[in-house]
């Protein structure tokens, strides 16, 4: 007695499932410049590593006891490997009812989330549908409506504090599908072929009277550059997969694991001559902060996150002697490096991300303060900025600051946890205080300047007077700064620090009492 016939029937159904929504719908997906969900999974994962769950789930049609046809579920999920490390991956199949949730079978999406939660594995969501309650069309078959519920959302909330969660916005994504993209540690959109919105153009036209294309309403130009709803923008689907793979390379499997060290291939004692002159003596002139990161971090190891949103703050991951570190740096070419509302929001998410996964942080500081002016006040900069400072002060992962130039005001004080050990090093170009001297003179000597017969001369005299005590060496004399270093020594010092940091990290593993929010 053998069960070979049943096994063959299962194999036949798996092959049917691989046909997805049929040749015509697959062609339509390709004609739109998009891959199918199974092609995406194959491109993302290490070759041959995908193990699928629920492959034969679908909507069957029988004649008597004979299966005539089956429409597979429009979600494909399972486990696989990325760079040899196991992950959960799940993707919507747009060739079956456009990925709409009312064509789902047995909450396969929720199963993938629970798999990641129970097995402590990173999860990659390849979102290409609504993922919520489906379309109004479903009411015709249900013959009733319902109170909205977000399937498995409790698991999504737990996951954000436990394992790396990555989302690829791979097509036109609305409703809960859009929420699943946003509820992640790292998200990426494909320029020109993916859109993200709460509701699509037809609903927007009906609801608020705006007639917009999908790209105008929710393209990557909107969400990667303006809203910050997604982190990165990709040139193609393959580029998106490459970014996902690279992001995960810096992250541990879960909060119970140490972030992975790569075999170092760069000289830990490397001293770059270019660093001694990279910061101009003229304080009004900028410099390329990303070049500093290239010169200090392991070569070609910097991966930038959210480059277009809140651009005055550069964030991303890099390696020091093979160890992953989070990196923050103020960009003087964007509003002077000031902390505005978007940059504050960006800082909150990034600091929370590093703290969640126990990744040490290096902060390159050139902070002139919170952005000022009427528009900054209207944008709630102080509220959002204080939230960023709270995130920093609540973190427990090892933190070090390199004060490259400016550190002024409340925002400047946010270069580290100033009430604690506050490990930091300053360059000779450092410049700090409650206010920049030039602006501070205007505030402190307003009446004197107004009463002077030659205000410009008085202003120049005052600037000369205060510039005489502006040197960071004066601060070091009072032990107001612990060490002023040769910029060329920055890498060796940070390499020594990162080894100490990773002696601390294993003692901090586990879920934080305060997990990050998307």
C-alpha positions in Angstrom: 0.0 0.0 0.0 1.5 3.3 -1.1 0.6 7.0 -0.8 2.4 7.8 -4.1 -0.9 8.9 -5.8 -1.6 11.5 -3.1 1.9 12.8 -3.2 1.7 13.1 -6.9 -1.6 15.0 -6.6 0.0 17.4 -4.1 2.9 18.0 -6.6 0.4 18.6 -9.4 -1.4 21.3 -7.3 1.9 22.9 -6.4 2.7 23.2 -10.1 -0.8 24.7 -10.7 -0.1 27.3 -7.9 3.2 28.3 -9.6 1.0 29.4 -12.5 -0.4 32.1 -10.3 -3.1 34.2 -12.0 -2.5 32.7 -15.4 -0.5 33.6 -18.5 -2.5 36.7 -19.4 -2.1 38.2 -15.9 1.5 37.3 -15.7 2.1 39.0 -19.1 0.2 42.1 -17.8 2.6 42.2 -14.8 5.7 42.0 -17.0 4.3 44.5 -19.5 4.0 46.9 -16.6 7.7 46.5 -15.9 7.2 44.4 -12.8 8.2 41.0 -11.7 5.8 38.4 -10.3 5.9 37.6 -6.7 7.7 34.3 -7.2 10.3 36.0 -9.4 10.8 38.6 -6.7 11.3 36.0 -4.0 13.8 34.1 -6.2 15.8 37.4 -6.9 15.8 38.4 -3.2 16.8 35.1 -1.6 20.0 33.0 -1.9 19.4 30.5 -4.8 17.4 27.4 -4.0 16.8 28.4 -0.4 13.1 29.2 -0.5 10.8 26.8 1.5 7.1 27.7 0.9 4.3 27.3 3.3 0.7 26.8 2.1 1.6 26.4 -1.5 -1.6 24.6 -2.5 -4.0 27.0 -0.6 -6.5 28.5 -3.0 -10.0 28.5 -4.3 -10.7 25.1 -5.9 -13.5 24.2 -8.3 -14.7 20.6 -8.3 -16.9 18.5 -10.5 -18.0 15.8 -8.2 -14.8 14.7 -6.5 -12.6 15.8 -9.4 -10.6 19.0 -9.2 -11.2 21.0 -12.4 -9.3 24.2 -11.5 -7.8 26.1 -8.6 -7.1 29.8 -8.2 -4.1 30.0 -5.8 -4.1 32.3 -2.9 -2.7 35.7 -3.7 0.0 35.6 -1.0 3.2 33.5 -1.2 5.2 33.0 1.9 7.8 30.9 3.6 11.4 30.9 4.8 14.7 31.3 2.9 18.2 32.6 3.3 19.8 36.0 2.6 23.6 35.9 2.7 23.3 32.5 4.4 21.0 33.8 7.2 17.5 32.5 7.5 14.6 34.9 7.0 10.8 34.9 6.6 9.6 36.3 3.3 6.1 36.9 2.1 4.7 38.7 -1.0 1.4 39.6 -2.5 0.6 38.1 -5.9 -0.8 40.9 -8.0 -1.7 38.5 -10.8 -4.6 37.2 -8.6 -7.2 39.8 -8.0 -4.6 42.6 -7.9 -3.3 41.4 -4.5 -6.6 42.4 -2.9 -7.3 40.9 0.6 -10.7 39.6 -0.4 -8.8 37.0 -2.5 -6.7 35.8 0.3 -7.0 32.4 1.8 -6.7 31.6 5.5 -4.7 34.7 6.5 -1.4 33.5 5.0 0.0 37.0 5.6 -0.7 36.7 9.3 1.0 33.2 9.3 4.2 34.7 7.9 4.2 37.4 10.6 3.6 34.7 13.3 6.4 32.6 11.8 8.8 35.5 12.2 7.6 36.2 15.8 7.8 32.6 17.0 11.1 31.6 15.3 12.8 35.0 16.0 13.6 35.6 12.3 13.8 38.8 10.3 10.8 39.2 7.9 10.8 40.8 4.5 7.4 41.9 3.2 7.1 42.3 -0.6 3.9 44.4 -0.7 1.9 44.7 -3.9 -1.8 45.0 -3.0 -4.2 46.4 -0.5 -3.8 43.8 2.2 -6.8 45.0 4.2 -10.5 44.3 3.8 -10.6 44.1 0.1 -12.8 46.0 -2.4 -16.5 46.8 -2.3 -16.9 43.9 -4.8 -16.6 41.5 -1.8 -19.8 42.8 -0.3 -21.7 41.2 -3.2 -20.6 37.8 -2.2 -20.6 38.3 1.6 -24.1 39.9 1.6 -23.1 41.9 4.6 -20.5 44.5 5.8 -18.2 44.4 8.8 -16.4 46.4 11.4 -12.8 46.9 10.2 -10.0 44.9 11.8 -6.4 44.7 11.0 -5.5 41.0 10.7 -2.5 40.0 12.9 -1.7 43.6 13.8 -0.9 42.6 17.3 1.9 40.4 15.9 3.1 43.3 13.8 3.3 45.5 16.9 5.4 42.8 18.7 7.7 42.2 15.7 8.9 45.8 15.6 10.6 45.3 19.0 11.9 41.8 18.3 13.2 41.2 14.8 14.3 43.2 11.8 11.2 44.1 9.7 11.8 45.1 6.1 9.2 46.2 3.5 9.4 46.6 -0.2 6.7 48.6 -1.8 6.5 46.8 -5.1 3.4 48.2 -6.8 0.3 50.3 -6.2 -0.2 49.7 -2.5 -3.1 51.1 -0.5 -4.9 50.8 2.9 -3.5 48.2 5.2 -0.9 47.3 2.5 0.5 50.8 2.9 0.4 50.4 6.7 2.4 47.2 6.4 5.1 49.1 4.4 5.2 51.9 7.0 5.3 49.4 9.9 8.9 48.5 9.3 12.4 49.3 10.3 13.4 49.8 6.6 11.3 50.3 3.6 12.1 50.9 -0.1 10.0 52.0 -3.1 10.9 51.5 -6.8 11.0 54.8 -8.7 8.2 55.0 -11.3 6.7 51.6 -10.7 5.5 51.6 -7.1 3.1 53.9 -5.4 1.9 54.1 -1.8 -1.3 55.7 -0.5 -4.0 55.5 2.1 -6.6 55.4 -0.7 -6.1 55.3 -4.4 -7.0 57.9 -7.0 -10.7 56.8 -7.5 -11.4 57.1 -3.8 -9.5 60.4 -3.5 -11.4 61.9 -6.4 -14.7 60.8 -4.8 -13.7 61.8 -1.3 -11.9 65.2 -1.6 -12.3 66.1 -5.3 -8.6 65.8 -6.3 -8.0 64.2 -9.6 -4.5 62.7 -9.5 -2.5 60.0 -11.2 -1.1 57.2 -9.0 2.4 58.7 -9.3 1.2 62.2 -8.4 -0.7 60.9 -5.4 1.9 58.5 -3.9 5.0 57.9 -6.0 8.5 57.6 -4.5 9.0 61.4 -5.1 6.3 61.9 -2.5 7.2 59.4 0.1 11.0 59.0 -0.1 11.6 62.7 -0.6 8.8 64.6 1.2 6.6 62.6 3.6 9.3 60.2 4.9 6.8 57.4 4.8 9.4 55.2 3.2 13.2 55.3 3.7 14.8 54.6 0.4 14.2 54.8 -3.3 15.4 52.2 -5.8 16.1 52.5 -9.5 14.7 49.0 -10.2 13.3 46.0 -8.4 16.7 44.4 -8.4 18.1 47.5 -6.8 15.4 47.3 -4.1 16.4 43.7 -3.4 20.1 44.7 -3.2 19.2 47.4 -0.7 17.2 45.0 1.4 20.0 42.5 1.5 22.5 45.1 2.4 20.3 46.6 5.2 19.9 43.2 6.8 23.6 42.5 6.7 24.1 45.1 9.5 21.2 43.8 11.7 21.2 40.8 14.0 18.7 38.0 13.5 16.7 39.3 16.5 17.1 41.4 19.7 18.4 38.2 21.4 21.4 38.1 19.0 24.6 40.2 18.7 24.8 42.1 15.4 27.1 40.2 13.0 30.7 41.1 12.5 32.2 40.7 9.0 35.8 39.7 8.6 37.6 43.1 8.4 39.6 43.9 5.3 40.7 47.5 6.2 43.6 48.7 8.3 42.2 49.6 11.8 44.9 52.1 12.3 44.5 53.9 9.0 45.1 57.7 9.3 43.8 59.8 6.4 45.8 63.0 5.7 42.8 64.5 4.0 40.9 64.8 7.4 43.3 67.5 8.8 42.0 70.0 6.2 38.5 68.9 5.3 36.8 71.4 7.6 37.2 75.0 6.3 38.5 77.7 8.7 35.7 79.9 7.4 32.7 78.8 9.5 30.3 79.9 6.8 31.7 77.4 4.4 30.5 73.8 4.2 32.2 70.5 3.6 31.3 67.0 2.4 30.3 65.1 5.5 29.8 61.9 3.6 33.5 62.1 2.6 34.4 62.2 6.3 32.4 59.0 6.7 34.2 57.4 3.8 37.6 58.3 5.3 36.8 57.1 8.9 34.6 54.0 8.5 35.7 50.7 6.9 36.1 51.3 3.2 32.8 51.2 1.2 30.9 50.1 4.2 28.5 53.1 4.6 24.8 52.3 3.7 22.7 55.4 3.9 19.1 55.3 5.1 16.5 58.0 4.3 18.8 60.2 2.3 16.2 62.6 0.9 13.9 63.2 3.9 15.3 65.4 6.7 18.5 65.8 4.7 20.3 68.0 7.3 20.8 64.8 9.3 22.6 61.9 7.5 21.8 58.5 8.9 22.9 55.0 8.0 25.0 52.0 8.9 28.7 51.4 8.5 31.4 49.1 9.9 34.4 49.7 12.1 36.9 46.9 12.0 34.1 44.7 10.7 31.6 45.6 13.5 28.2 47.2 12.5 27.6 50.7 13.8 24.8 53.2 13.4 26.0 56.6 12.0 24.5 60.0 12.4 26.1 63.2 10.9 24.9 66.7 10.4 25.2 67.9 6.8 26.3 71.6 6.6 25.1 71.8 3.0 21.5 71.4 4.1 20.1 74.3 6.2 23.5 74.4 7.8 23.0 71.1 9.5 20.2 72.5 11.7 17.7 70.1 13.3 14.3 70.8 11.7 11.0 68.9 12.1 11.7 66.2 9.4 15.3 65.7 10.6 14.0 65.3 14.2 11.5 62.6 13.1 14.3 60.9 11.2 16.5 61.0 14.3 13.8 59.4 16.5 13.3 56.5 14.2 17.0 55.9 13.6 18.1 56.1 17.3 15.2 53.8 18.2 16.2 51.3 15.5 19.8 51.2 16.8 18.7 50.9 20.4 16.2 48.1 19.6 18.9 46.0 18.1 21.8 47.0 20.4 23.8 48.6 17.6 26.4 51.1 18.8 26.1 54.6 17.4 28.7 57.1 16.2 27.5 60.7 16.0 29.5 63.2 13.9 28.3 66.6 15.3 28.1 69.9 13.4 24.9 71.2 14.9 24.1 75.0 14.8 20.8 74.3 16.7 17.2 73.9 15.9 16.0 75.5 12.7 14.6 79.0 13.5 12.0 81.2 11.8 8.2 81.4 11.5 8.0 78.3 9.2 10.0 76.3 11.7 7.7 77.4 14.5 4.6 76.4 12.5 6.1 73.0 11.8 6.3 72.2 15.5 10.1 72.0 15.4 10.6 72.3 19.1 8.1 69.6 19.9 9.6 67.2 17.3 13.1 68.2 18.3 12.5 67.5 22.0 11.1 64.1 21.0 14.4 63.4 19.2 16.3 64.4 22.4 14.1 62.1 24.4 14.9 59.2 22.0 18.6 59.9 22.5 18.4 60.1 26.2 16.4 56.9 26.5 18.8 54.9 24.5 21.1 52.5 26.3 23.2 51.2 23.4 26.9 52.5 23.4 27.2 56.0 21.9 30.2 58.1 21.0 30.2 61.7 19.6 32.8 63.3 17.4 32.3 67.0 17.6 33.5 68.1 14.1 32.4 71.7 14.3 29.3 73.4 15.8 27.3 72.4 18.9 24.9 75.2 19.8 21.8 75.5 22.0 19.4 72.8 23.0 19.9 70.8 19.8 23.6 71.0 20.1 23.3 69.6 23.6 21.7 66.6 22.0 25.0 65.3 20.7 24.9 62.6 23.5 23.6 61.8 26.9 25.2 64.9 28.6 24.1 63.9 32.1 26.1 60.6 31.9 29.6 59.6 30.9 29.0 61.3 27.5 31.9 59.7 25.6 33.0 62.3 23.0 36.0 63.7 21.2 36.3 67.1 19.6 38.3 68.2 16.5 40.3 71.5 16.7 37.6 73.0 14.4 35.0 72.6 17.2 32.8 75.7 18.0 30.2 75.6 20.7 28.0 77.6 23.1 24.5 78.6 23.9 24.4 80.7 20.7 26.8 81.3 17.9 28.8 84.4 18.9 27.6 86.4 15.8 23.9 85.9 16.6 24.5 86.1 20.3 26.0 89.5 20.1 22.8 90.7 18.3 20.7 89.4 21.2 22.9 90.4 24.2 24.1 93.8 22.9 20.9 94.9 21.1 20.6 98.2 23.1 24.3 99.0 22.9 24.3 98.5 19.1 21.2 100.6 18.7 22.7 103.4 20.8 26.1 103.3 19.1 27.2 106.0 16.6 29.0 103.3 14.7 27.2 99.9 15.3 29.3 98.0 12.7 32.5 99.1 14.4 31.1 98.1 17.8 29.9 94.7 16.5 33.4 94.0 15.0 35.0 94.9 18.3 32.7 92.6 20.2 33.3 89.8 17.8 37.0 90.2 18.1 36.8 90.2 21.9 34.7 87.0 22.1 36.6 85.2 19.3 39.6 85.4 21.6 37.9 82.9 24.0 36.2 80.9 21.3 38.9 78.3 20.9 37.9 74.8 22.1 41.3 74.6 23.8 39.9 77.1 26.4 37.1 74.7 27.1 39.5 71.8 27.4 41.4 73.8 30.0 38.3 73.8 32.2 37.7 70.1 31.4 34.5 71.1 29.5 35.6 68.8 26.8 37.4 65.6 27.6 39.7 65.4 24.6 40.6 67.3 21.5 42.1 65.0 18.9 43.9 65.2 15.6 41.2 64.4 13.0 43.5 61.9 11.5 43.3 59.8 14.7 39.5 59.5 14.5 39.4 56.1 12.9 42.0 54.4 15.2 40.1 55.9 18.3 36.7 54.7 17.0 38.1 51.2 16.2 39.3 51.0 19.8 35.9 52.2 21.0 33.9 49.7 18.9 35.8 46.8 20.4 34.9 48.1 23.9 31.3 48.7 22.8 30.9 45.1 21.6 32.0 43.8 25.0 29.0 45.7 26.4 26.4 44.7 23.7 26.1 41.0 24.8 25.1 42.1 28.3 22.2 44.2 26.9 20.4 41.6 24.6 16.7 41.1 24.7 13.5 43.2 24.2 13.7 46.8 25.3 11.1 47.9 27.8 10.4 50.8 25.4 10.4 49.4 21.8 10.5 51.6 18.7 7.5 52.9 16.9 7.5 53.1 13.1 
